[in-house]
């Protein structure tokens, strides 16, 4: 009989959701969530009560010899020894030298990347920028499309291009200009007017898409250049700080102590 009871389809009981007017409070709390929260609250309350009891019954004259070697920091928190072995001054100076060499290498890599990007990107006085040259012939290389009217003109243009060199055309030239300046292929006399209109529309759409792509590329270059400048500045500051620390450890320069006292290396009078 029990097997037949389990075979009958039963209703799926779903949990009640949070009302829409209370959706800013997140998921609706269930009883199990409340139980966990109440248990945590009561445990913390019992811990605070025990600490208050110990503080009320504290003996002000209590002393043990461990108090001589222990210390507190920032409101009575006990500073314990972590068991780390103190390194010698020479070892610490060597480690800082290795860190400085790593920072110097990363800074040089960042500087070369910034200079390589600045060759492609020139900033004007107002902070705006434009690409003046595209290096390489891979993805993103410059390209200029020129429409001609006949085969003979196409051959003549190809010969002039070969004689003039194969320098890449600037991104500003291939993406700039208004919609009215875009040249469209001149159709033959037999081509219908509808085909001419469609060719003009397609050319305008292509030019608009090319200008949008050009703007996105300029924004990406500008953001990357700013990030490289900030990274190079931070690396140089970190390297300078490490050099100063090694110089202070070698007593070759002055500095400021933790108490705020300034000191300097005593120089021999001339």
VEXVEXDREN-422427 format. One record per residue: residue in three letters; x, y, z of N, C-alpha, C in turn; residue number from 1. Coordinates in pm, whole numbers, plus 50000, padded with zeros to 5 digits. Example, Ala and Ser with C-alpha at 12.3 -4.5 7.8 and 13.67 -1.06 7.14 Angstrom:
BEGIN
  rest    n.X    n.Y    n.Z   ca.X   ca.Y   ca.Z    c.X    c.Y    c.Z   nr
   ALA  51319  49431  50780  51230  49550  50780  51320  49670  50780    1
   SER  51285  49775  50708  51367  49894  50714  51290  50003  50787    2
//
This chain:
BEGIN
  rest    n.X    n.Y    n.Z   ca.X   ca.Y   ca.Z    c.X    c.Y    c.Z   nr
   UNK  50083  49880  50000  50000  50000  50000  50087  50126  50000    1
   UNK  50198  50119  50074  50287  50235  50078  50352  50260  49944    2
   UNK  50378  50153  49868  50436  50172  49736  50339  50242  49642    3
   UNK  50211  50213  49655  50111  50281  49572  50101  50429  49611    4
   UNK  50116  50457  49740  50110  50597  49785  50227  50676  49726    5
   UNK  50343  50614  49715  50459  50684  49659  50450  50697  49507    6
   UNK  50372  50613  49444  50361  50618  49299  50268  50730  49252    7
   UNK  50182  50779  49340  50089  50884  49302  50163  51018  49295    8
   UNK  50133  51094  49191  50196  51225  49173  50151  51319  49283    9
   UNK  50249  51381  49350  50217  51474  49458  50248  51616  49416   10
   UNK  50196  51707  49496  50215  51848  49467  50355  51891  49510   11
   UNK  50421  51969  49424  50552  52024  49457  50535  52151  49541   12
   UNK  50584  52147  49664  50572  52262  49753  50690  52355  49728   13
   UNK  50660  52473  49684  50763  52571  49652  50776  52672  49765   14
   UNK  50897  52724  49780  50920  52823  49883  50865  52958  49841   15
   UNK  50817  53031  49939  50760  53163  49913  50872  53262  49880   16
   UNK  50852  53341  49780  50953  53437  49736  50935  53569  49809   17
   UNK  51036  53654  49794  51030  53787  49855  50931  53874  49778   18
   UNK  50839  53944  49846  50746  54033  49775  50820  54140  49696   19
   UNK  50756  54190  49592  50820  54289  49505  50854  54416  49579   20
   UNK  50768  54460  49672  50794  54585  49743  50909  54570  49843   21
   UNK  50952  54446  49871  51065  54423  49961  51183  54360  49888   22
   UNK  51186  54374  49756  51293  54311  49678  51430  54372  49707   23
   UNK  51432  54498  49759  51562  54561  49788  51632  54494  49906   24
   UNK  51559  54416  49985  51619  54348  50100  51679  54213  50063   25
   UNK  51672  54177  49936  51734  54052  49892  51640  53934  49904   26
   UNK  51700  53813  49915  51621  53690  49920  51546  53683  50053   27
   UNK  51424  53631  50049  51343  53616  50170  51408  53517  50266   28
   UNK  51422  53560  50391  51488  53477  50491  51395  53363  50536   29
   UNK  51449  53241  50538  51373  53124  50584  51408  53097  50731   30
   UNK  51340  52996  50787  51360  52965  50929  51502  52914  50955   31
   UNK  51557  52837  50861  51692  52787  50883  51794  52901  50878   32
   UNK  51768  53001  50795  51857  53117  50793  51850  53193  50924   33
   UNK  51728  53209  50975  51712  53278  51104  51780  53201  51216   34
   UNK  51772  53067  51213  51835  52986  51318  51986  53006  51319   35
   UNK  52048  53006  51202  52193  53028  51196  52230  53168  51245   36
   UNK  52152  53266  51204  52182  53403  51246  52164  53420  51396   37
   UNK  52060  53359  51453  52037  53370  51597  52144  53297  51676   38
   UNK  52188  53181  51626  52293  53106  51694  52424  53185  51696   39
   UNK  52457  53248  51585  52579  53329  51579  52569  53450  51672   40
   UNK  52452  53513  51675  52433  53630  51762  52445  53592  51909   41
   UNK  52385  53480  51950  52391  53438  52090  52533  53397  52130   42
   UNK  52609  53335  52035  52747  53298  52067  52832  53423  52089   43
   UNK  52815  53524  52006  52891  53648  52025  52850  53719  52153   44
   UNK  52723  53716  52184  52678  53781  52307  52736  53710  52430   45
   UNK  52742  53576  52428  52800  53503  52541  52949  53530  52553   46
   UNK  53019  53545  52439  53162  53574  52443  53188  53713  52502   47
   UNK  53108  53810  52462  53122  53945  52517  53092  53947  52667   48
   UNK  52994  53870  52709  52960  53865  52852  53076  53806  52932   49
   UNK  53138  53701  52880  53251  53641  52951  53368  53738  52959   50
   UNK  53394  53813  52852  53503  53910  52854  53476  54023  52953   51
   UNK  53351  54070  52959  53317  54173  53057  53336  54121  53200   52
   UNK  53300  53995  53222  53316  53936  53354  53463  53927  53393   53
   UNK  53549  53887  53299  53692  53879  53328  53751  54017  53351   54
   UNK  53705  54117  53275  53756  54252  53294  53712  54310  53428   55
   UNK  53589  54276  53474  53542  54328  53602  53617  54267  53720   56
   UNK  53659  54142  53709  53728  54074  53818  53880  54073  53800   57
   UNK  53931  54160  53715  54075  54163  53691  54149  54218  53811   58
   UNK  54263  54159  53841  54347  54205  53951  54448  54306  53897   59
   UNK  54442  54431  53940  54536  54530  53886  54681  54506  53926   60
   UNK  54704  54429  54033  54840  54401  54080  54896  54270  54024   61
   UNK  54825  54211  53931  54871  54083  53876  55000  54104  53795   62
   UNK  55094  54012  53810  55221  54022  53739  55276  53881  53715   63
   UNK  55329  53863  53596  55408  53743  53568  55520  53784  53473   64
   UNK  55626  53706  53472  55748  53747  53403  55733  53753  53250   65
   UNK  55628  53688  53196  55606  53698  53051  55571  53839  53008   66
   UNK  55522  53919  53105  55490  54057  53072  55613  54138  53038   67
   UNK  55729  54093  53080  55852  54168  53054  55893  54159  52907   68
   UNK  55865  54045  52844  55907  54024  52705  55796  54047  52604   69
   UNK  55671  54059  52648  55559  54080  52556  55528  54229  52545   70
   UNK  55454  54265  52442  55418  54404  52420  55279  54411  52359   71
   UNK  55220  54529  52364  55086  54553  52308  55097  54663  52204   72
   UNK  54996  54670  52123  54997  54767  52012  54854  54810  51983   73
   UNK  54835  54941  51969  54710  54999  51920  54590  54954  52003   74
   UNK  54584  55002  52125  54467  54976  52207  54472  54848  52286   75
   UNK  54592  54797  52317  54602  54682  52404  54610  54548  52334   76
   UNK  54618  54544  52203  54632  54416  52134  54773  54362  52151   77
   UNK  54783  54238  52193  54911  54178  52222  54985  54143  52093   78
   UNK  55111  54181  52087  55196  54152  51972  55276  54027  52006   79
   UNK  55250  53918  51934  55317  53792  51960  55425  53768  51856   80
   UNK  55522  53689  51895  55631  53654  51805  55584  53546  51708   81
   UNK  55603  53569  51580  55560  53472  51480  55663  53361  51456   82
   UNK  55776  53369  51519  55877  53267  51502  55966  53285  51382   83
   UNK  55956  53399  51314  56040  53424  51198  56180  53466  51242   84
   UNK  56279  53410  51179  56417  53442  51212  56458  53572  51144   85
   UNK  56514  53662  51221  56556  53792  51167  56676  53774  51074   86
   UNK  56669  53837  50957  56778  53830  50862  56882  53935  50893   87
   UNK  57003  53908  50851  57111  54004  50872  57097  54121  50774   88
   UNK  57170  54228  50804  57162  54347  50719  57213  54320  50579   89
   UNK  57319  54242  50566  57375  54213  50434  57278  54132  50348   90
   UNK  57207  54037  50411  57110  53956  50336  56994  54043  50289   91
   UNK  56948  54132  50377  56837  54220  50338  56879  54314  50225   92
   UNK  57001  54365  50231  57050  54451  50123  57059  54375  49991   93
   UNK  57101  54248  49998  57107  54168  49876  56968  54144  49818   94
   UNK  56871  54116  49905  56734  54096  49856  56679  54223  49793   95
   UNK  56706  54337  49855  56658  54462  49798  56727  54493  49665   96
   UNK  56853  54451  49651  56922  54469  49522  56857  54387  49412   97
   UNK  56820  54262  49444  56751  54178  49346  56614  54236  49309   98
   UNK  56543  54289  49410  56413  54352  49382  56431  54474  49291   99
   UNK  56534  54553  49318  56559  54671  49235  56593  54632  49092  100
   UNK  56670  54524  49074  56703  54479  48939  56578  54433  48864  101
   UNK  56488  54364  48934  56363  54322  48870  56278  54443  48831  102
   UNK  56266  54540  48921  56188  54660  48890  56250  54736  48773  103
   UNK  56382  54739  48768  56450  54808  48658  56423  54740  48524  104
   UNK  56422  54606  48525  56394  54532  48401  56251  54556  48354  105
   UNK  56156  54549  48447  56015  54571  48410  55994  54715  48362  106
   UNK  56063  54810  48427  56050  54950  48385  56104  54971  48244  107
   UNK  56216  54906  48210  56269  54918  48074  56174  54858  47972  108
   UNK  56114  54744  48004  56016  54683  47912  55896  54776  47892  109
   UNK  55848  54835  48002  55735  54928  47992  55772  55052  47913  110
   UNK  55895  55102  47933  55939  55221  47860  55949  55194  47710  111
   UNK  55999  55077  47673  56006  55045  47530  55867  55032  47469  112
   UNK  55775  54972  47543  55638  54960  47492  55574  55098  47477  113
   UNK  55601  55189  47572  55545  55324  47561  55604  55398  47441  114
   UNK  55735  55388  47423  55798  55457  47310  55749  55401  47177  115
   UNK  55730  55266  47171  55680  55207  47047  55538  55254  47017  116
   UNK  55456  55272  47122  55320  55321  47101  55318  55468  47066  117
   UNK  55411  55546  47122  55416  55689  47091  55461  55713  46947  118
   UNK  55533  55620  46888  55570  55634  46747  55448  55625  46656  119
   UNK  55346  55552  46701  55224  55539  46621  55118  55640  46661  120
   UNK  55137  55705  46776  55031  55789  46830  55092  55919  46878  121
   UNK  55046  56033  46825  55099  56164  46859  54990  56243  46927  122
   UNK  55024  56301  47044  54928  56382  47117  54945  56528  47079  123
   UNK  54832  56599  47061  54834  56741  47032  54829  56818  47163  124
   UNK  54830  56950  47153  54834  57032  47274  54709  57021  47359  125
   UNK  54593  56994  47298  54469  56988  47373  54445  56852  47435  126
   UNK  54538  56759  47423  54519  56626  47481  54459  56526  47385  127
   UNK  54416  56573  47266  54362  56480  47168  54478  56414  47093  128
   UNK  54450  56305  47024  54557  56236  46955  54510  56182  46821  129
   UNK  54605  56150  46737  54572  56089  46609  54688  55998  46568  130
   UNK  54655  55891  46500  54757  55797  46455  54822  55854  46330  131
   UNK  54955  55854  46326  55026  55909  46212  55092  55802  46128  132
   UNK  55109  55681  46183  55172  55576  46105  55132  55441  46165  133
   UNK  55111  55344  46081  55080  55209  46127  55197  55121  46089  134
   UNK  55266  55065  46187  55383  54983  46162  55342  54841  46130  135
   UNK  55419  54772  46047  55393  54632  46018  55288  54617  45910  136
   UNK  55278  54495  45859  55181  54465  45755  55085  54356  45799  137
   UNK  55070  54339  45929  54978  54238  45979  54838  54293  45992  138
   UNK  54770  54246  46094  54632  54289  46115  54631  54434  46161  139
   UNK  54547  54515  46103  54537  54655  46139  54628  54746  46058  140
   UNK  54697  54694  45955  54785  54778  45875  54702  54874  45791  141
   UNK  54766  54987  45751  54696  55089  45675  54655  55039  45535  142
   UNK  54545  55089  45486  54497  55049  45354  54414  55163  45296  143
   UNK  54436  55193  45169  54362  55298  45103  54303  55244  44973  144
   UNK  54174  55264  44955  54104  55216  44837  54085  55333  44741  145
   UNK  54129  55318  44617  54116  55421  44516  54035  55364  44400  146
   UNK  53929  55435  44362  53842  55389  44254  53886  55455  44123  147
   UNK  53896  55376  44020  53936  55424  43888  53825  55392  43789  148
   UNK  53836  55454  43670  53727  55439  43574  53752  55337  43466  149
   UNK  53877  55297  43441  53905  55205  43332  54025  55118  43369  150
   UNK  54049  55015  43284  54161  54926  43305  54295  54998  43287  151
   UNK  54301  55087  43186  54426  55158  43160  54463  55248  43280  152
   UNK  54364  55315  43338  54390  55399  43454  54434  55316  43575  153
   UNK  54375  55197  43587  54415  55108  43697  54561  55064  43681  154
   UNK  54601  55027  43560  54740  54987  43539  54835  55103  43563  155
   UNK  54796  55225  43516  54881  55341  43536  54896  55374  43684  156
   UNK  54787  55361  43761  54792  55385  43906  54881  55281  43976  157
   UNK  54874  55155  43931  54958  55052  43991  55105  55077  43966  158
   UNK  55140  55123  43844  55280  55152  43816  55331  55270  43899  159
   UNK  55248  55373  43918  55288  55487  44000  55307  55446  44145  160
   UNK  55222  55356  44193  55235  55311  44332  55363  55233  44354  161
   UNK  55400  55149  44257  55523  55072  44270  55645  55163  44266  162
   UNK  55642  55264  44178  55754  55356  44170  55765  55443  44295  163
   UNK  55650  55479  44355  55651  55567  44472  55686  55498  44600  164
   UNK  55690  55363  44605  55721  55292  44729  55597  55224  44782  165
   UNK  55620  55148  44888  55512  55069  44948  55487  55112  45091  166
   UNK  55506  55240  45120  55482  55289  45257  55334  55282  45290  167
   UNK  55303  55242  45411  55165  55227  45453  55099  55364  45467  168
   UNK  54974  55372  45431  54900  55497  45437  54853  55518  45579  169
   UNK  54853  55643  45625  54816  55672  45764  54671  55639  45788  170
   UNK  54642  55604  45912  54505  55574  45950  54416  55697  45938  171
   UNK  54478  55815  45957  54399  55937  45946  54349  55956  45804  172
   UNK  54429  55916  45705  54389  55933  45566  54283  55832  45525  173
   UNK  54298  55706  45574  54204  55604  45529  54072  55610  45603  174
   UNK  54069  55683  45718  53944  55687  45793  53885  55826  45803  175
   UNK  53957  55929  45764  53907  56065  45779  53819  56107  45663  176
   UNK  53774  56234  45673  53691  56288  45566  53544  56274  45597  177
   UNK  53464  56362  45532  53319  56358  45550  53258  56262  45450  178
   UNK  53127  56246  45470  53057  56154  45381  53055  56206  45238  179
   UNK  53061  56343  45223  53054  56397  45089  53184  56376  45013  180
   UNK  53299  56353  45087  53428  56338  45021  53458  56197  44977  181
   UNK  53371  56100  45012  53397  55961  44977  53369  55939  44829  182
   UNK  53468  55884  44759  53453  55857  44617  53384  55724  44596  183
   UNK  53293  55720  44504  53219  55597  44472  53254  55558  44329  184
   UNK  53248  55431  44299  53281  55387  44163  53182  55443  44061  185
   UNK  53240  55495  43954  53154  55551  43850  53095  55436  43767  186
   UNK  52966  55423  43765  52904  55313  43690  52911  55337  43539  187
   UNK  52895  55234  43467  52895  55247  43321  52767  55316  43275  188
   UNK  52764  55353  43151  52646  55424  43099  52523  55336  43096  189
   UNK  52544  55204  43085  52429  55114  43078  52375  55079  43217  190
   UNK  52446  55116  43323  52399  55079  43458  52276  55159  43492  191
   UNK  52178  55100  43553  52056  55173  43589  52082  55269  43705  192
   UNK  51994  55362  43726  52009  55462  43832  51995  55398  43970  193
   UNK  51913  55294  43981  51896  55226  44111  52026  55163  44159  194
   UNK  52102  55104  44066  52230  55045  44105  52327  55152  44153  195
   UNK  52323  55272  44091  52409  55382  44134  52374  55427  44276  196
   UNK  52245  55436  44305  52202  55478  44439  52245  55375  44544  197
   UNK  52229  55246  44510  52269  55141  44605  52420  55144  44629  198
   UNK  52497  55170  44523  52642  55177  44540  52681  55295  44628  199
   UNK  52613  55410  44610  52642  55525  44695  52608  55498  44841  200
   UNK  52493  55434  44864  52453  55402  45003  52552  55306  45068  201
   UNK  52591  55205  44993  52686  55108  45048  52820  55175  45079  202
   UNK  52862  55268  44991  52988  55338  45016  52979  55426  45139  203
   UNK  52865  55493  45159  52846  55576  45278  52846  55492  45404  204
   UNK  52778  55376  45398  52777  55288  45515  52917  55237  45548  205
   UNK  52991  55202  45445  53128  55153  45468  53216  55263  45528  206
   UNK  53201  55385  45477  53280  55495  45532  53244  55526  45676  207
   UNK  53113  55520  45709  53070  55545  45847  53124  55437  45941  208
   UNK  53118  55312  45898  53171  55203  45981  53322  55215  45999  209
   UNK  53391  55260  45892  53536  55276  45901  53574  55387  45998  210
   UNK  53497  55498  45999  53525  55606  46092  53499  55564  46237  211
   UNK  53395  55483  46259  53369  55434  46395  53482  55342  46442  212
   UNK  53527  55256  46353  53638  55167  46389  53765  55248  46418  213
   UNK  53786  55351  46337  53903  55437  46359  53896  55505  46496  214
   UNK  53779  55552  46535  53763  55619  46665  53786  55520  46779  215
   UNK  53737  55398  46764  53760  55297  46869  53908  55265  46882  216
   UNK  53977  55255  46769  54120  55228  46773  54196  55342  46840  217
   UNK  54156  55466  46812  54223  55581  46874  54200  55582  47024  218
   UNK  54078  55554  47069  54050  55551  47213  54130  55440  47281  219
   UNK  54139  55324  47216  54216  55213  47275  54364  55249  47286  220
   UNK  54419  55312  47181  54560  55354  47187  54582  55457  47297  221
   UNK  54489  55553  47310  54505  55657  47410  54500  55597  47550  222
   UNK  54407  55506  47575  54397  55443  47707  54521  55360  47739  223
   UNK  54569  55285  47641  54688  55204  47664  54810  55290  47692  224
   UNK  54821  55403  47621  54935  55492  47642  54933  55552  47782  225
   UNK  54815  55594  47829  54805  55649  47963  54838  55544  48068  226
   UNK  54791  55420  48047  54820  55312  48143  54970  55283  48149  227
   UNK  55036  55284  48034  55180  55260  48032  55257  55371  48102  228
   UNK  55213  55495  48085  55280  55606  48152  55266  55596  48304  229
   UNK  55146  55561  48351  55124  55547  48495  55207  55432  48551  230
   UNK  55211  55319  48478  55288  55204  48524  55438  55236  48530  231
   UNK  55486  55306  48429  55629  55341  48428  55662  55436  48544  232
   UNK  55573  55529  48574  55596  55621  48685  55598  55547  48818  233
   UNK  55505  55452  48838  55502  55375  48963  55627  55288  48978  234
   UNK  55671  55226  48869  55791  55143  48876  55915  55225  48909  235
   UNK  55925  55343  48852  56040  55428  48881  56038  55475  49026  236
   UNK  55918  55506  49078  55908  55546  49219  55947  55432  49312  237
   UNK  55902  55310  49279  55938  55194  49362  56088  55166  49357  238
   UNK  56147  55179  49240  56292  55158  49228  56369  55263  49308  239
   UNK  56324  55387  49302  56391  55493  49378  56379  55467  49529  240
   UNK  56263  55420  49573  56244  55391  49715  56335  55278  49761  241
   UNK  56351  55175  49679  56442  55066  49714  56587  55114  49720  242
   UNK  56625  55199  49627  56762  55253  49630  56786  55334  49757  243
   UNK  56684  55412  49797  56699  55490  49919  56709  55401  50042  244
   UNK  56631  55293  50046  56638  55202  50159  56775  55135  50169  245
   UNK  56830  55092  50056  56963  55031  50059  57069  55132  50099  246
   UNK  57053  55258  50055  57149  55360  50094  57140  55390  50244  247
   UNK  57019  55390  50299  57004  55414  50443  57062  55298  50524  248
   UNK  57044  55175  50473  57101  55061  50544  57253  55063  50541  249
   UNK  57311  55121  50437  57455  55133  50429  57509  55259  50494  250
   UNK  57418  55341  50557  57456  55465  50626  57528  55561  50533  251
   UNK  57484  55565  50407  57544  55658  50311  57459  55783  50290  252
   UNK  57333  55782  50335  57246  55899  50326  57172  55912  50458  253
   UNK  57110  56027  50479  57032  56050  50598  56890  56000  50583  254
   UNK  56808  56034  50684  56670  55990  50679  56593  56038  50800  255
   UNK  56477  55976  50824  56390  56010  50936  56361  55883  51012  256
   UNK  56376  55886  51144  56349  55769  51227  56199  55751  51247  257
   UNK  56160  55639  51312  56018  55614  51339  55960  55718  51433  258
   UNK  56043  55775  51519  55996  55878  51612  55985  56015  51547  259
   UNK  56025  56026  51418  56016  56153  51348  56141  56238  51356  260
   UNK  56251  56183  51406  56375  56259  51418  56456  56248  51289  261
   UNK  56503  56361  51238  56583  56363  51117  56730  56344  51152  262
   UNK  56799  56268  51068  56941  56246  51090  57011  56246  50955  263
   UNK  57139  56275  50957  57217  56277  50835  57357  56226  50864  264
   UNK  57422  56182  50759  57557  56127  50775  57655  56240  50805  265
   UNK  57739  56217  50904  57837  56320  50941  57950  56321  50837  266
   UNK  57969  56437  50777  58072  56452  50675  58198  56515  50735  267
   UNK  58309  56478  50677  58438  56532  50725  58454  56676  50678  268
   UNK  58492  56762  50769  58510  56902  50734  58631  56918  50644  269
   UNK  58616  57005  50545  58725  57031  50453  58802  57155  50492  270
//
